[in-house]
Amino acid sequence: MATPTSIKRVTFNADAALLAEAREALGTSTTTDTINAALAEIVRQKRITAFLAVDLSDLTPEILAEIRRGRTGRW
């Protein structure tokens, strides 16, 4: 959730039908919550796409074991 200092107040025109459909799809109840949830979803999808583009072809079980050796707890 955004901190009060990171909130930007804006005014814009939105397609009412599209906003209503987005509200239903996202399970939100207010316009602000709908817009914030939609923005968060766009950023999430961008991050997933970027992660999936990472080349992990050289990541072998041995390399994973070496990475995990440095961790504590579950790994």
QUIZIMO-V177889 format. One record per residue. RES is the residue in one letter. PSI is psi as a letter, one per 40 degrees, with the letter a starting at -180 (none if undefined). BURIAL is b if it has 16 or more other C-alpha atoms within 10 Angstrom, else e. Layout:
BEGIN
<<RES;PSI;BURIAL> <RES;PSI;BURIAL>>
END
This chain:
BEGIN
<<M;i;e> <A;i;e> <T;i;e> <P;d;e> <T;e;e> <S;e;e> <I;h;e> <K;h;e> <R;h;e> <V;i;e> <T;h;e> <F;i;e> <N;h;e> <A;i;e> <D;h;e> <A;d;e> <A;d;e> <L;d;e> <L;d;b> <A;d;b> <E;d;e> <A;d;b> <R;d;b> <E;d;e> <A;d;e> <L;e;e> <G;f;e> <T;i;b> <S;e;e> <T;i;e> <T;d;e> <T;d;e> <D;d;e> <T;d;b> <I;d;b> <N;d;e> <A;d;b> <A;d;b> <L;d;e> <A;d;e> <E;d;e> <I;d;e> <V;d;e> <R;d;e> <Q;d;e> <K;d;e> <R;d;e> <I;d;e> <T;d;e> <A;d;e> <F;d;e> <L;e;e> <A;e;e> <V;h;e> <D;h;e> <L;f;e> <S;d;e> <D;e;e> <L;h;e> <T;i;e> <P;d;e> <E;d;e> <I;d;e> <L;d;e> <A;d;e> <E;d;e> <I;d;e> <R;d;e> <R;d;e> <G;e;e> <R;i;e> <T;i;e> <G;b;e> <R;d;e> <W;none;e>>
END
